[in-house]
Amino acid sequence: MSAPVRTPVGYNRSGVRLSWGGEVIDYVFLVVTGVIAYHGITYRDEDGESDTGHLLFGCIALVFFLRVLLVDILKLV
């Protein structure tokens, strides 16, 4: 019985690099943070008032959305 083959982290037994790809994760992150930012900024309660917590987390999500869009996707900075 032979010893199991140890491969470096991120590689399969054939030596092929396993990765999701940075761009796929960036686009998924953009979609998720974009939805969170939109919901947080546009949310209104029954009286038509904005909730401070929704606005806060919506603005935080918008900052992360813009950072990934400008730095990682468009490479402007």
Secondary structure, 3 states (H helix, E strand, C coil): CCCCCCCCCCECCCCCECCCCHHHHHHHHHHHHHHHHHHHHHCCCCCCCCCHHHHHHHHHHHHHHHHHHHHHHCCCC
